[in-house]
Amino acid sequence: MYEKISPDKILEDFRARGIDPYRIYTIDLSIARSNIQIDLCGKVFHIISSTLASPLLYVKFNDNNNGAIPFCLYQRMITPFDKVFVTNDSQAGTITILVAQEFKDIAEMNFFFNKAIFYKDTFVYIDN
């Protein structure tokens, strides 16, 4: 049995139970950055969308002395972090990042990638 439900309703239910499975951040890429610290905390860093066909963002996790990892659309890193250092060339567009506390949160909230998920003991069709 499928039930129609909106992504906002699922998120509202998670937050009502005291679970904040993820946060969404949008970065304006039109401003060039060089190792700018952004205080993000989580275990999953995932590029979920961009207004550019080939956005490029370099990210260092936790320490500015760490090596920069190039990220493009749909790439993800699973590692504990409490801050990130971002570098990008000036590009006309934005990039949207999902930050989650646990990878299983992404699995539960996978409506970003699939139209049907298992939620509250039933299959639901995501109406977005």
PyMOL CGO cylinders between C-alpha atoms (Angstrom):
from pymol import cmd
from pymol.cgo import CYLINDER

trace = [
    CYLINDER, 0.00, 0.00, 0.00, 1.29, 3.45, -0.90, 0.3, 1, 1, 1, 1, 1, 1,
    CYLINDER, 1.29, 3.45, -0.90, 0.31, 6.63, 0.86, 0.3, 1, 1, 1, 1, 1, 1,
    CYLINDER, 0.31, 6.63, 0.86, 1.04, 10.12, -0.49, 0.3, 1, 1, 1, 1, 1, 1,
    CYLINDER, 1.04, 10.12, -0.49, 2.97, 12.28, 1.92, 0.3, 1, 1, 1, 1, 1, 1,
    CYLINDER, 2.97, 12.28, 1.92, 5.07, 15.41, 1.54, 0.3, 1, 1, 1, 1, 1, 1,
    CYLINDER, 5.07, 15.41, 1.54, 8.78, 15.58, 2.46, 0.3, 1, 1, 1, 1, 1, 1,
    CYLINDER, 8.78, 15.58, 2.46, 7.92, 18.45, 4.81, 0.3, 1, 1, 1, 1, 1, 1,
    CYLINDER, 7.92, 18.45, 4.81, 5.51, 16.21, 6.74, 0.3, 1, 1, 1, 1, 1, 1,
    CYLINDER, 5.51, 16.21, 6.74, 8.20, 13.56, 7.19, 0.3, 1, 1, 1, 1, 1, 1,
    CYLINDER, 8.20, 13.56, 7.19, 10.70, 16.15, 8.39, 0.3, 1, 1, 1, 1, 1, 1,
    CYLINDER, 10.70, 16.15, 8.39, 8.10, 17.66, 10.73, 0.3, 1, 1, 1, 1, 1, 1,
    CYLINDER, 8.10, 17.66, 10.73, 7.48, 14.22, 12.24, 0.3, 1, 1, 1, 1, 1, 1,
    CYLINDER, 7.48, 14.22, 12.24, 11.20, 13.58, 12.77, 0.3, 1, 1, 1, 1, 1, 1,
    CYLINDER, 11.20, 13.58, 12.77, 11.64, 16.95, 14.47, 0.3, 1, 1, 1, 1, 1, 1,
    CYLINDER, 11.64, 16.95, 14.47, 8.53, 16.41, 16.64, 0.3, 1, 1, 1, 1, 1, 1,
    CYLINDER, 8.53, 16.41, 16.64, 10.26, 13.28, 17.97, 0.3, 1, 1, 1, 1, 1, 1,
    CYLINDER, 10.26, 13.28, 17.97, 13.36, 15.33, 18.83, 0.3, 1, 1, 1, 1, 1, 1,
    CYLINDER, 13.36, 15.33, 18.83, 15.34, 14.12, 15.82, 0.3, 1, 1, 1, 1, 1, 1,
    CYLINDER, 15.34, 14.12, 15.82, 16.92, 16.71, 13.55, 0.3, 1, 1, 1, 1, 1, 1,
    CYLINDER, 16.92, 16.71, 13.55, 18.16, 14.39, 10.83, 0.3, 1, 1, 1, 1, 1, 1,
    CYLINDER, 18.16, 14.39, 10.83, 19.75, 16.99, 8.59, 0.3, 1, 1, 1, 1, 1, 1,
    CYLINDER, 19.75, 16.99, 8.59, 20.27, 20.63, 7.78, 0.3, 1, 1, 1, 1, 1, 1,
    CYLINDER, 20.27, 20.63, 7.78, 20.45, 22.24, 4.36, 0.3, 1, 1, 1, 1, 1, 1,
    CYLINDER, 20.45, 22.24, 4.36, 22.96, 24.98, 3.52, 0.3, 1, 1, 1, 1, 1, 1,
    CYLINDER, 22.96, 24.98, 3.52, 23.22, 26.96, 0.30, 0.3, 1, 1, 1, 1, 1, 1,
    CYLINDER, 23.22, 26.96, 0.30, 26.48, 28.62, -0.68, 0.3, 1, 1, 1, 1, 1, 1,
    CYLINDER, 26.48, 28.62, -0.68, 26.62, 31.43, -3.22, 0.3, 1, 1, 1, 1, 1, 1,
    CYLINDER, 26.62, 31.43, -3.22, 29.50, 30.50, -5.51, 0.3, 1, 1, 1, 1, 1, 1,
    CYLINDER, 29.50, 30.50, -5.51, 29.68, 33.94, -7.14, 0.3, 1, 1, 1, 1, 1, 1,
    CYLINDER, 29.68, 33.94, -7.14, 31.96, 35.00, -4.28, 0.3, 1, 1, 1, 1, 1, 1,
    CYLINDER, 31.96, 35.00, -4.28, 35.48, 33.54, -4.48, 0.3, 1, 1, 1, 1, 1, 1,
    CYLINDER, 35.48, 33.54, -4.48, 36.61, 31.97, -1.18, 0.3, 1, 1, 1, 1, 1, 1,
    CYLINDER, 36.61, 31.97, -1.18, 39.94, 30.73, 0.09, 0.3, 1, 1, 1, 1, 1, 1,
    CYLINDER, 39.94, 30.73, 0.09, 39.86, 28.49, 3.17, 0.3, 1, 1, 1, 1, 1, 1,
    CYLINDER, 39.86, 28.49, 3.17, 36.86, 30.29, 4.70, 0.3, 1, 1, 1, 1, 1, 1,
    CYLINDER, 36.86, 30.29, 4.70, 35.78, 28.53, 7.89, 0.3, 1, 1, 1, 1, 1, 1,
    CYLINDER, 35.78, 28.53, 7.89, 32.13, 27.52, 8.16, 0.3, 1, 1, 1, 1, 1, 1,
    CYLINDER, 32.13, 27.52, 8.16, 30.94, 26.05, 11.46, 0.3, 1, 1, 1, 1, 1, 1,
    CYLINDER, 30.94, 26.05, 11.46, 29.05, 22.96, 10.33, 0.3, 1, 1, 1, 1, 1, 1,
    CYLINDER, 29.05, 22.96, 10.33, 28.81, 19.92, 12.56, 0.3, 1, 1, 1, 1, 1, 1,
    CYLINDER, 28.81, 19.92, 12.56, 27.89, 16.44, 11.44, 0.3, 1, 1, 1, 1, 1, 1,
    CYLINDER, 27.89, 16.44, 11.44, 29.02, 13.13, 10.04, 0.3, 1, 1, 1, 1, 1, 1,
    CYLINDER, 29.02, 13.13, 10.04, 27.66, 13.36, 6.48, 0.3, 1, 1, 1, 1, 1, 1,
    CYLINDER, 27.66, 13.36, 6.48, 28.54, 16.16, 4.04, 0.3, 1, 1, 1, 1, 1, 1,
    CYLINDER, 28.54, 16.16, 4.04, 26.64, 15.80, 0.77, 0.3, 1, 1, 1, 1, 1, 1,
    CYLINDER, 26.64, 15.80, 0.77, 26.32, 18.09, -2.27, 0.3, 1, 1, 1, 1, 1, 1,
    CYLINDER, 26.32, 18.09, -2.27, 22.67, 17.63, -3.24, 0.3, 1, 1, 1, 1, 1, 1,
    CYLINDER, 22.67, 17.63, -3.24, 22.05, 20.30, -5.86, 0.3, 1, 1, 1, 1, 1, 1,
    CYLINDER, 22.05, 20.30, -5.86, 23.51, 23.19, -7.77, 0.3, 1, 1, 1, 1, 1, 1,
    CYLINDER, 23.51, 23.19, -7.77, 22.45, 25.79, -10.29, 0.3, 1, 1, 1, 1, 1, 1,
    CYLINDER, 22.45, 25.79, -10.29, 25.63, 24.94, -12.22, 0.3, 1, 1, 1, 1, 1, 1,
    CYLINDER, 25.63, 24.94, -12.22, 26.17, 21.88, -14.39, 0.3, 1, 1, 1, 1, 1, 1,
    CYLINDER, 26.17, 21.88, -14.39, 29.67, 21.33, -12.98, 0.3, 1, 1, 1, 1, 1, 1,
    CYLINDER, 29.67, 21.33, -12.98, 30.08, 23.14, -9.66, 0.3, 1, 1, 1, 1, 1, 1,
    CYLINDER, 30.08, 23.14, -9.66, 33.39, 22.72, -7.88, 0.3, 1, 1, 1, 1, 1, 1,
    CYLINDER, 33.39, 22.72, -7.88, 34.02, 23.28, -4.19, 0.3, 1, 1, 1, 1, 1, 1,
    CYLINDER, 34.02, 23.28, -4.19, 37.16, 22.37, -2.25, 0.3, 1, 1, 1, 1, 1, 1,
    CYLINDER, 37.16, 22.37, -2.25, 36.57, 21.36, 1.36, 0.3, 1, 1, 1, 1, 1, 1,
    CYLINDER, 36.57, 21.36, 1.36, 38.87, 20.69, 4.31, 0.3, 1, 1, 1, 1, 1, 1,
    CYLINDER, 38.87, 20.69, 4.31, 37.32, 19.01, 7.33, 0.3, 1, 1, 1, 1, 1, 1,
    CYLINDER, 37.32, 19.01, 7.33, 38.09, 20.02, 10.96, 0.3, 1, 1, 1, 1, 1, 1,
    CYLINDER, 38.09, 20.02, 10.96, 41.53, 21.57, 10.42, 0.3, 1, 1, 1, 1, 1, 1,
    CYLINDER, 41.53, 21.57, 10.42, 42.75, 24.10, 7.88, 0.3, 1, 1, 1, 1, 1, 1,
    CYLINDER, 42.75, 24.10, 7.88, 46.01, 22.11, 7.61, 0.3, 1, 1, 1, 1, 1, 1,
    CYLINDER, 46.01, 22.11, 7.61, 44.19, 19.05, 6.25, 0.3, 1, 1, 1, 1, 1, 1,
    CYLINDER, 44.19, 19.05, 6.25, 44.20, 18.39, 2.52, 0.3, 1, 1, 1, 1, 1, 1,
    CYLINDER, 44.20, 18.39, 2.52, 41.42, 19.91, 0.44, 0.3, 1, 1, 1, 1, 1, 1,
    CYLINDER, 41.42, 19.91, 0.44, 38.95, 17.48, -1.09, 0.3, 1, 1, 1, 1, 1, 1,
    CYLINDER, 38.95, 17.48, -1.09, 37.30, 18.52, -4.36, 0.3, 1, 1, 1, 1, 1, 1,
    CYLINDER, 37.30, 18.52, -4.36, 33.51, 18.14, -4.33, 0.3, 1, 1, 1, 1, 1, 1,
    CYLINDER, 33.51, 18.14, -4.33, 31.17, 18.29, -7.28, 0.3, 1, 1, 1, 1, 1, 1,
    CYLINDER, 31.17, 18.29, -7.28, 27.47, 17.57, -7.64, 0.3, 1, 1, 1, 1, 1, 1,
    CYLINDER, 27.47, 17.57, -7.64, 26.11, 14.53, -5.70, 0.3, 1, 1, 1, 1, 1, 1,
    CYLINDER, 26.11, 14.53, -5.70, 29.39, 13.72, -3.97, 0.3, 1, 1, 1, 1, 1, 1,
    CYLINDER, 29.39, 13.72, -3.97, 29.31, 12.86, -0.29, 0.3, 1, 1, 1, 1, 1, 1,
    CYLINDER, 29.31, 12.86, -0.29, 31.82, 12.41, 2.52, 0.3, 1, 1, 1, 1, 1, 1,
    CYLINDER, 31.82, 12.41, 2.52, 31.05, 10.41, 5.64, 0.3, 1, 1, 1, 1, 1, 1,
    CYLINDER, 31.05, 10.41, 5.64, 33.37, 11.54, 8.43, 0.3, 1, 1, 1, 1, 1, 1,
    CYLINDER, 33.37, 11.54, 8.43, 32.87, 13.30, 11.78, 0.3, 1, 1, 1, 1, 1, 1,
    CYLINDER, 32.87, 13.30, 11.78, 33.44, 17.05, 11.50, 0.3, 1, 1, 1, 1, 1, 1,
    CYLINDER, 33.44, 17.05, 11.50, 32.75, 20.18, 13.52, 0.3, 1, 1, 1, 1, 1, 1,
    CYLINDER, 32.75, 20.18, 13.52, 33.89, 22.75, 10.99, 0.3, 1, 1, 1, 1, 1, 1,
    CYLINDER, 33.89, 22.75, 10.99, 34.74, 22.93, 7.32, 0.3, 1, 1, 1, 1, 1, 1,
    CYLINDER, 34.74, 22.93, 7.32, 37.05, 25.20, 5.34, 0.3, 1, 1, 1, 1, 1, 1,
    CYLINDER, 37.05, 25.20, 5.34, 35.72, 26.08, 1.91, 0.3, 1, 1, 1, 1, 1, 1,
    CYLINDER, 35.72, 26.08, 1.91, 37.56, 27.23, -1.20, 0.3, 1, 1, 1, 1, 1, 1,
    CYLINDER, 37.56, 27.23, -1.20, 35.95, 28.01, -4.54, 0.3, 1, 1, 1, 1, 1, 1,
    CYLINDER, 35.95, 28.01, -4.54, 36.62, 30.07, -7.64, 0.3, 1, 1, 1, 1, 1, 1,
    CYLINDER, 36.62, 30.07, -7.64, 34.03, 32.66, -8.52, 0.3, 1, 1, 1, 1, 1, 1,
    CYLINDER, 34.03, 32.66, -8.52, 31.24, 30.88, -10.43, 0.3, 1, 1, 1, 1, 1, 1,
    CYLINDER, 31.24, 30.88, -10.43, 27.82, 32.31, -11.24, 0.3, 1, 1, 1, 1, 1, 1,
    CYLINDER, 27.82, 32.31, -11.24, 25.53, 30.05, -9.23, 0.3, 1, 1, 1, 1, 1, 1,
    CYLINDER, 25.53, 30.05, -9.23, 24.85, 28.29, -5.95, 0.3, 1, 1, 1, 1, 1, 1,
    CYLINDER, 24.85, 28.29, -5.95, 25.52, 24.91, -4.42, 0.3, 1, 1, 1, 1, 1, 1,
    CYLINDER, 25.52, 24.91, -4.42, 23.30, 23.20, -1.83, 0.3, 1, 1, 1, 1, 1, 1,
    CYLINDER, 23.30, 23.20, -1.83, 24.80, 21.02, 0.89, 0.3, 1, 1, 1, 1, 1, 1,
    CYLINDER, 24.80, 21.02, 0.89, 23.04, 18.52, 3.12, 0.3, 1, 1, 1, 1, 1, 1,
    CYLINDER, 23.04, 18.52, 3.12, 24.70, 17.99, 6.53, 0.3, 1, 1, 1, 1, 1, 1,
    CYLINDER, 24.70, 17.99, 6.53, 23.47, 15.04, 8.60, 0.3, 1, 1, 1, 1, 1, 1,
    CYLINDER, 23.47, 15.04, 8.60, 24.44, 13.61, 11.96, 0.3, 1, 1, 1, 1, 1, 1,
    CYLINDER, 24.44, 13.61, 11.96, 24.23, 9.97, 10.90, 0.3, 1, 1, 1, 1, 1, 1,
    CYLINDER, 24.23, 9.97, 10.90, 24.31, 8.14, 7.59, 0.3, 1, 1, 1, 1, 1, 1,
    CYLINDER, 24.31, 8.14, 7.59, 21.13, 6.29, 8.57, 0.3, 1, 1, 1, 1, 1, 1,
    CYLINDER, 21.13, 6.29, 8.57, 19.43, 9.70, 8.67, 0.3, 1, 1, 1, 1, 1, 1,
    CYLINDER, 19.43, 9.70, 8.67, 20.15, 9.99, 4.97, 0.3, 1, 1, 1, 1, 1, 1,
    CYLINDER, 20.15, 9.99, 4.97, 18.71, 6.52, 4.39, 0.3, 1, 1, 1, 1, 1, 1,
    CYLINDER, 18.71, 6.52, 4.39, 15.55, 7.47, 6.26, 0.3, 1, 1, 1, 1, 1, 1,
    CYLINDER, 15.55, 7.47, 6.26, 15.28, 10.79, 4.47, 0.3, 1, 1, 1, 1, 1, 1,
    CYLINDER, 15.28, 10.79, 4.47, 16.21, 9.51, 1.02, 0.3, 1, 1, 1, 1, 1, 1,
    CYLINDER, 16.21, 9.51, 1.02, 13.32, 11.28, -0.67, 0.3, 1, 1, 1, 1, 1, 1,
    CYLINDER, 13.32, 11.28, -0.67, 16.03, 13.45, -2.24, 0.3, 1, 1, 1, 1, 1, 1,
    CYLINDER, 16.03, 13.45, -2.24, 16.91, 10.52, -4.46, 0.3, 1, 1, 1, 1, 1, 1,
    CYLINDER, 16.91, 10.52, -4.46, 13.88, 8.20, -4.60, 0.3, 1, 1, 1, 1, 1, 1,
    CYLINDER, 13.88, 8.20, -4.60, 10.16, 8.69, -4.87, 0.3, 1, 1, 1, 1, 1, 1,
    CYLINDER, 10.16, 8.69, -4.87, 9.11, 5.92, -2.48, 0.3, 1, 1, 1, 1, 1, 1,
    CYLINDER, 9.11, 5.92, -2.48, 10.49, 5.11, 0.96, 0.3, 1, 1, 1, 1, 1, 1,
    CYLINDER, 10.49, 5.11, 0.96, 9.60, 2.92, 3.92, 0.3, 1, 1, 1, 1, 1, 1,
    CYLINDER, 9.60, 2.92, 3.92, 8.29, 5.24, 6.61, 0.3, 1, 1, 1, 1, 1, 1,
    CYLINDER, 8.29, 5.24, 6.61, 6.34, 4.43, 9.77, 0.3, 1, 1, 1, 1, 1, 1,
    CYLINDER, 6.34, 4.43, 9.77, 5.75, 0.78, 8.80, 0.3, 1, 1, 1, 1, 1, 1,
    CYLINDER, 5.75, 0.78, 8.80, 4.31, 1.60, 5.39, 0.3, 1, 1, 1, 1, 1, 1,
    CYLINDER, 4.31, 1.60, 5.39, 5.60, 2.48, 1.96, 0.3, 1, 1, 1, 1, 1, 1,
    CYLINDER, 5.60, 2.48, 1.96, 4.99, 6.10, 1.09, 0.3, 1, 1, 1, 1, 1, 1,
    CYLINDER, 4.99, 6.10, 1.09, 5.15, 7.93, -2.21, 0.3, 1, 1, 1, 1, 1, 1,
    CYLINDER, 5.15, 7.93, -2.21, 6.88, 11.26, -1.92, 0.3, 1, 1, 1, 1, 1, 1,
    CYLINDER, 6.88, 11.26, -1.92, 4.75, 14.01, -3.39, 0.3, 1, 1, 1, 1, 1, 1,
    CYLINDER, 4.75, 14.01, -3.39, 7.14, 16.90, -4.09, 0.3, 1, 1, 1, 1, 1, 1,
]
cmd.load_cgo(trace, "trace")
